[in-house]
Amino acid sequence: MHVVETEAVPKKEHTAAPTRQRDLGRIARLLSFRNISAVYVFIVLFVIFSIWVPSTFLSGDTWRALIDSQAVTAMLAVGLVVALSAGAFDLAIGATLGFGSILVAWLLVKHGIPMVPAIALTIVAGAVVGLVNGLLVVKARIDSFIATLGMSSILLAMIAWISSSQQIPGLSNSFQKLGTTQIFGLTLPVYLMLGIALAAWYVLDLTPVGRHVYATGGNTEAARLAGVRTGAVVVLALVCCGAVAAFSGLLVTSALGTGDPTIGPAYLLPAFSAAFLGSTQFRGGRFNVWGTVLAVYVLATGVKGLQLAGAPIWIPDLFNGVALLLAVGLAKYQGSARRAGAVRRLLKLDRS
């Protein structure tokens, strides 16, 4: 009995050691700069601006304003993630947001339509824009860059026609409360953004529909051969993107208290920058919801810090442009590295 006991202990320790090594390796990968670089960038930015402009940067009012002001951008970027995950580049999201913004004001003020129907019609209009984009891509076989770029120009023309290139004031207080009501110190759009992000994450990551979306964006032909209705997936993704963009636009109008025909294009670059930077977080080159939300606030922190330090007004465009270029490059590098790793594992298995 004594011999059996002495032999069993080393055997147990021998089997436990690889398990600990795997756990430590998994933790190291999760905390690596490559996996959560935005978190480390945020920490660096926070330290720099806390030292540079502590009196304003560390103010609670500054952070509440930053969280509130970026809710719409984060919401728009989440909608964009759905389209990008299906392999469709929606360059019309900024114009769709502007269209939703001016359309809801036009319905409420010019036509006296009640608030709930006006909101519903605006969201449906955004979905229709996405549907047209999807049909142009799937049925007319127009590249999504070209199709959505053309749609963006059409929407800008419609915005100018509806508004006569003038602001539409006179919105009711009840509608303005949608964008200004505060709950626990944060405005309602923050919670609406989190709700949309949670729904998008659940569908993309935890349902067969999400797997079909990622499969279509990863390799359309392979997904089609596997039985995925890739055309329907692309159309549905663009419909969702359009609906979210229009909803984001009406929230902007609610917060501003007036319909502004010029606001849409300014949201295009931040949304794409956040989506591509977000793809480098958590999922190793794959578009994902929470990485995108994180990226929105990391980029906003950098811009806000520079503004508080007295940087020129063109800094936000420069910052977002550089971030987009770096994020796209990093996302492509991670995607190439992941594919190379898969090939190496396959060759190793073949040799075995």
PyMOL commands that set and color helices and strands:
alter all, ss='L'
color gray80, all
select helices_A, chain A and resi 2-30+33-52+54-57+60-69+71-85+93-110+115-138+144-163+173-180+188-206+208-218+220-225+230-256+264-279+289-308+315-351
alter helices_A, ss='H'
color red, helices_A
select strands_A, chain A and resi 182-183+186-187
alter strands_A, ss='S'
color yellow, strands_A
deselect
rebuild
show_as cartoon
